[in-house]
């Protein structure tokens, strides 16, 4: 064991000059630990928010959306099929129709977005399998329900707002059906509820309903066209690049947008919030570093005579500097280690128990998501040790400036 490290460890553990220095050493170490633990837990929550929201959005939205700049899109186009079929990273694609309606049951009504889909294709594109609370996606196929009415699958919160259950009849009115003439009455389209879907995102569950593509074409007056085509990729993180490549191949005939561009504001805000939280909570470690500085200065004041003796025995300035550098770094390393373990344990407990519940209509999700990212943990550890190292520079340099004769005489 190097002599510098041995002396540094003795200075931390030895209570020979009173308990205050020893207590301050451990308080400084504990402060570093709390700062590191707070950072790890906070970053785990922020990373969890992003990954959880991303997963749920991709459970509803396609990775890439293709629309026409002139309105309706012909999904049977040979050019469209040829280009999508040649792209190896596209796993599946499906046409869809979307439009806003006023939907209701009896006296209860609500605005919502109706999406017309081909169920067999859409469940592969948007990963809708397993999201039904009741019913089946096959019920949306071209089979007439009782009374010849088409079927509809409602979002969970939307169904709750209207008090609708499977088997109930709901009506839907499109904007184009309202106010045609002063004497005309809007004609309601009737649907039978055949299922309830829960995506986990409140905004979608409270304002989204699914019908068969043919029923949507009739509802919105689009007999031969669709609103767009959604595609699913092998890797969703490549969506921006693939969208740009497809846009170039289509030569302006279609608009191509990725899920990242459609939700850029949301994910940019989450990224900024994570960076801000990291910066703010790093201040806790910075405050801890000032305690380490004060602790080292206190020990230097207590050990003036010992430092003078070391210098008189031939100890170099480098030796004295290393003693206090090692002492500060030892406190920082122990504090960072304890904080890392504490932060990981707290994060795992929160992830397993879900003891913190959130209002889903405010935070998109109803629980606190936790995702431990190894890169975040490494970043926190490096930042903490760097701050501690910077904090030890001044006290260790101050110790080397002591005159050995004066230190022995007045120490």
Secondary structure, 3 states (H helix, E strand, C coil): CCHHHHHHHHHHHCCCCCHHHHHHHHHHHHHHHHHHHHHHHHHHHHHHHHHHHHHHHHCCCCCEEEEECCECECCCCHHHHHHHHHCCCEEEEEEEEEEEEEEEECCEEEEEEEEEECHHHHHHHCCCCCCEEEECHHHHCCCCCHHHCEEEEEEHHHHHHHCCCCCCEEEEEEHHHCCCCCCCCCCCEEEEEEEEECCCCHHHHCCEEEEEHHHHHHHHCCCCCECEEEEEECCHHHHHHHHHHHHHHHCCCCEEEEHHHHCHHHHHHHHHHHHHHHHHHHHHHHHHHHHHHHHHHHHHHHCHHHHHHHHHCCCCHHHHHHHHHHHHHHHHHHHHHHHHHHHHHHHHHHHHHCCCECCHHHHCCCECCCCCCHHHHHHHHHHHHHHHHHHHHHHHHHHHCCCHHHHHHHC
